[in-house]
């Protein structure tokens, strides 16, 4: 991705996440809680171009020994997409207006989307009791892959 596009997006996300108590390393932000680590990752499309993804993750501390992590290492993971939390157009995750004003406006919109919808989702899963509650639902209401299955087995014991 063109650095001209990436820098305003990283700045907008970073400012909002810092205000929410997150620390940053590379394109990963994390917030260490008593029982979990909440993660946000800005991922660039491997296909090039100007498409990007925002990955969310919750690492359950009692299931591992990491102190700093990124979304791919988390037990519960979710990729924020245009239709994840509200009715958005795919353009919100693909820079169409590449003017300085367009890039800045879209970067702020993405940061606001994360603040309004992604952070509440992460915070709702920030305690073991809430994770267990959601894992015990049938079907479980948390996304993820193999690590989610590990979390579900843990929660149901």
Protein Blocks (a to p, Z undefined) as FASTA:
>chain_A
ZZklmmmmmmmmmmmmmmnopacehjaccdddfkbccdddddddfkgpjbdcdddddddf
klpcbfbdcfklpmbdcdddfklmmccdfklmocfblcfklmmmmmmmmmmmmmmmmmmm
mmmmmcfklmmmmmmpccdfbecdfkmmmmmmmmmZZ
